[in-house]
Amino acid sequence: MKLLRVGAKGAERPAAIDEQGVLRDVSAVAAEIDGALLGDPVALGAVQRALASGTLPEVDAAARIGAPIARPGKVIGVGLNYTDHAAAIGAAIPERPVVFLKPGTTVSGPFDAIELPRDSAATDHEVELGVVLGRRLRDCPDAATALGAVGGYVTANDVTERNGIAGEPTWVKGKSFDTFTPIGPWLVTPDEVAQPQALSLQLWVNGEQRQAGSTGDMVSGVGEVLRYLSTLMTLEPGDLVLTGTPAGVAVSRPEPKPYLRDGDVVVVEVAGLGRQQTLATGVRG
C-alpha cells in the first residue's frame, strides 16, 4: 500500500492510494499512520480491505500532503554509506556505519518549505532512501532478520547545514534545524518494494540534476544498516532511518559551491516511492 497523511500541519489525517490511483481517507479504519499501525498486521489488513472496497471517501486532490508517518520517536542517519559519495568528498569508506541522530522536529512534508537557517551560507541537499520500522529491533543477529522489521519505505532529503558540521566534533548542529528532513509523499509498505537495493535515487535543483544513483551502491545495505543500529540502540516501530546519499551534493562540487538559496526549488525522487518538491526559503545573513 501507499499510505499518506493529509491536511493542515498538526491536523493531518490518514489516507491511502487505491488501485485506481484515487486518494482516499482511511481514518474510519486507522487512527494514524504510525508505528502502531505498521506493527499490527491485523490493522494493516483492515486498511487494505477497506481501501479495496472502493467505499472510503475521496480526499480533495488539492489537500496538503504531510509527512507520511507521524513524528518518529527517533530519526537516525547513516553517513558515508555510498562509495561514490565518499570518493567525491575525499573521505575513506568507513569500516562500520557512521551514525548520527536528528530530532523528530526536523521531519516535514514533501511539499513543505525548507527553512534556511539564519546566517547560513552552506545548506546542502541529500536524496536518501528512508526506512520506517514496523517492528521492535534490538541486538538483531543478522541482516535478513533486520530487513523483516521494515514497516515501509519513503523518499527522503537529509538536508544539512555544512557550516554546522565543519570543525565540530559531531554533526548535530548541521542536521537539527526544523524542516531538515522532508519525507514522502507516500510511505510504501515492503510488499510493494521487491528489492530495496535496486532503487534509483535522483535530485534536481531548479531543474538541474544534481544527484543520480542507486541503492545498489550502498556500502551497507538496508538490512545490515538496521542490524548494526539495533546493536547500538533499540529501534522502535515508527522510527525513521536515513540510509545515506549518493554523489552529487553541493559540498563536493567546485567553487562557488551551489548550496541552496532562497527561492531554489528542490525535487527529490526515489523509484516507486514518489517525488517531492520543496522550496528553500529564508534570507541569508
C-alpha positions in Angstrom: 0.0 0.0 0.0 0.9 3.7 -0.4 0.0 5.4 2.9 -0.2 9.2 3.4 -1.2 11.8 5.9 -3.2 14.8 4.5 -4.4 18.0 6.0 -3.2 21.1 7.7 0.0 20.9 9.8 -0.7 19.4 13.1 -4.1 18.2 11.9 -3.2 15.5 9.3 -5.5 12.5 8.9 -4.5 9.1 7.5 -5.1 8.4 3.8 -4.0 5.9 1.1 -4.0 5.5 -2.6 -6.2 2.7 -4.0 -5.5 0.6 -7.1 -7.2 3.1 -9.4 -4.9 5.8 -8.1 -7.6 7.6 -6.1 -6.6 9.2 -2.8 -8.9 8.0 -0.1 -9.4 8.9 3.6 -8.8 5.8 5.8 -9.5 7.5 9.1 -12.5 5.3 9.6 -10.2 2.2 9.9 -6.9 3.7 11.1 -6.4 6.4 13.7 -3.0 7.4 12.4 -0.1 6.3 10.1 2.4 5.5 12.8 4.4 2.7 14.3 1.4 1.2 16.0 -0.3 0.7 12.6 2.8 -0.5 10.8 3.5 -3.1 13.5 -0.1 -4.5 13.5 -0.8 -6.9 10.6 -4.4 -7.1 11.5 -4.9 -3.3 11.4 -3.0 -3.1 8.2 -5.2 -5.8 6.7 -8.3 -3.9 7.7 -7.0 -0.8 5.9 -6.2 -2.8 2.8 -9.7 -4.4 2.7 -11.4 -1.1 3.3 -9.3 0.5 0.5 -10.1 -2.3 -1.9 -13.9 -1.9 -1.2 -13.9 1.5 -3.0 -16.3 2.9 -0.4 -13.9 5.1 1.5 -14.4 8.8 0.9 -12.1 10.5 -1.6 -9.7 13.2 -0.5 -9.7 16.6 -2.2 -6.7 16.5 -4.6 -5.8 20.0 -3.5 -5.3 18.9 0.1 -1.9 19.4 1.7 0.2 16.2 1.9 2.1 16.0 5.2 4.9 13.7 6.3 3.6 10.1 5.7 4.5 9.0 9.2 3.5 10.7 12.4 6.5 12.2 14.2 9.1 9.4 14.7 10.5 8.7 18.1 13.9 8.7 16.5 15.4 9.9 13.2 18.7 8.0 12.7 21.1 9.0 9.9 23.9 7.0 8.3 26.8 8.9 6.7 29.3 8.0 4.0 27.2 4.9 3.0 27.7 5.3 -0.8 31.0 4.6 -2.3 30.8 7.4 -4.9 29.7 10.0 -2.3 32.7 9.1 -0.1 35.1 9.3 -3.0 33.6 12.7 -4.2 34.2 14.4 -0.8 37.6 12.7 -0.3 36.5 10.5 2.6 37.6 6.9 3.3 34.9 4.3 3.3 34.2 3.6 7.0 34.7 0.1 8.5 31.4 0.5 10.3 28.3 2.7 9.5 28.7 6.3 10.6 25.7 7.0 12.7 24.1 10.3 13.8 20.7 11.4 15.2 18.3 14.1 14.1 15.3 15.3 16.2 11.8 14.5 15.2 11.1 18.2 14.7 13.2 18.1 11.5 10.6 16.0 9.8 8.3 17.9 7.4 6.0 17.2 4.4 7.1 16.5 0.8 5.9 19.9 -0.4 6.6 22.0 2.7 9.3 24.7 2.6 12.9 24.0 3.6 13.6 26.9 6.0 17.1 28.0 5.6 18.8 28.8 8.9 19.5 32.4 9.8 23.0 33.4 8.7 23.5 30.1 6.8 25.5 30.1 3.6 26.0 26.3 3.1 22.7 24.4 3.2 23.1 21.2 1.2 20.8 18.6 -0.2 21.0 14.8 0.2 18.5 12.5 -1.5 18.1 9.3 0.5 16.1 6.1 0.9 14.2 6.4 4.2 13.3 3.3 6.1 10.5 3.2 8.7 10.5 0.5 11.3 7.4 -1.7 11.7 8.7 -4.0 14.4 10.9 -3.5 17.5 14.5 -4.5 16.8 17.2 -5.0 19.5 20.5 -6.8 19.1 19.4 -8.4 15.8 21.7 -11.3 14.8 21.6 -10.9 11.0 20.6 -8.6 8.1 17.8 -10.8 6.8 16.0 -10.7 10.1 16.5 -7.0 10.4 15.1 -6.4 6.9 11.9 -8.2 8.1 11.4 -5.5 10.6 10.8 -2.8 7.9 7.4 -1.3 8.0 7.7 0.9 5.0 10.0 3.0 2.7 9.9 6.7 1.9 11.6 9.3 -0.3 13.8 11.5 2.0 16.0 14.5 1.8 18.6 14.7 4.6 19.1 18.5 4.4 22.4 19.5 6.0 23.9 22.9 7.1 27.6 22.3 6.3 28.7 25.2 8.4 27.2 23.4 11.4 29.4 20.4 10.7 32.8 21.9 9.8 35.2 21.8 12.8 32.6 20.3 15.1 33.0 17.1 17.0 29.6 15.8 15.9 27.1 16.6 13.1 24.3 17.6 15.4 24.5 21.3 14.7 24.2 20.9 11.0 21.4 18.3 11.0 18.9 19.5 13.6 17.1 22.5 12.1 13.3 22.4 11.7 12.2 21.2 8.2 15.6 19.5 7.5 14.0 16.1 6.9 11.3 16.3 4.2 9.8 12.8 3.6 7.1 11.4 1.4 4.8 11.8 -0.4 4.0 8.2 0.5 5.0 5.5 2.8 5.2 2.4 0.7 4.8 -1.0 2.5 7.5 -3.6 2.0 5.3 -5.9 -0.1 5.5 -3.3 -2.9 9.3 -2.9 -2.7 10.6 -6.2 -4.1 14.3 -5.2 -3.9 15.3 -2.2 -1.7 18.9 -2.5 -3.1 17.8 -1.8 -6.6 16.1 1.6 -6.4 17.2 4.7 -8.3 17.6 8.0 -6.4 17.5 11.4 -8.1 17.6 15.0 -7.1 17.2 18.3 -9.1 17.7 21.9 -8.1 15.9 24.4 -10.3 15.6 21.8 -13.0 19.3 20.9 -13.0 20.0 17.3 -12.0 22.5 17.3 -9.1 22.3 13.7 -7.8 21.6 10.3 -9.6 22.4 7.0 -8.0 21.2 3.6 -7.0 20.7 1.9 -3.6 22.8 -0.9 -5.1 25.8 1.3 -4.4 25.3 1.4 -0.7 28.3 0.3 1.4 26.0 -1.4 3.9 22.6 -2.4 2.6 19.3 -1.7 4.4 19.3 -5.0 6.3 22.9 -4.6 7.5 22.3 -0.9 8.5 19.3 -1.9 10.6 21.1 -4.9 12.1 24.1 -2.7 13.1 21.8 0.1 14.5 20.0 -2.5 16.6 23.3 -3.3 18.4 23.6 0.4 19.4 20.0 1.2 20.4 16.6 -0.3 20.4 14.7 0.5 17.2 11.0 1.1 17.8 8.1 0.9 15.3 7.8 4.2 13.6 11.5 5.1 13.9 12.9 6.6 10.7 16.3 5.6 9.4 18.0 7.6 6.6 20.4 5.3 4.8 22.9 7.6 3.1 23.2 9.7 -0.1 24.9 9.1 -3.4 27.4 11.5 -5.0 26.5 15.0 -6.2 25.9 17.0 -3.1 26.9 20.7 -3.2 29.9 20.4 -0.9 31.6 18.1 -3.4 31.3 20.5 -6.3 33.8 23.2 -7.5 33.7 26.7 -6.1 31.4 28.5 -5.9 29.6 25.6 -4.4 25.9 25.6 -5.3 24.4 25.5 -1.9 20.6 26.1 -1.5 19.5 29.7 -1.7 16.2 31.4 -1.0 13.8 30.5 -3.8 15.5 27.3 -5.0 13.2 24.5 -6.0 14.4 21.1 -4.9 12.8 17.9 -6.5 13.7 14.6 -4.9 12.6 11.1 -6.1 13.3 7.5 -5.2 11.9 5.0 -7.7 8.5 3.7 -6.7 8.3 5.9 -3.6 7.2 9.1 -5.2 8.5 12.6 -5.9 8.7 15.5 -3.5 9.1 19.2 -4.4 10.2 21.7 -1.8 11.0 25.4 -1.9 14.0 26.7 0.0 13.0 29.8 1.9 14.8 32.3 4.1 17.2 35.3 4.0 20.9 34.7 4.3 22.7 36.9 6.8 
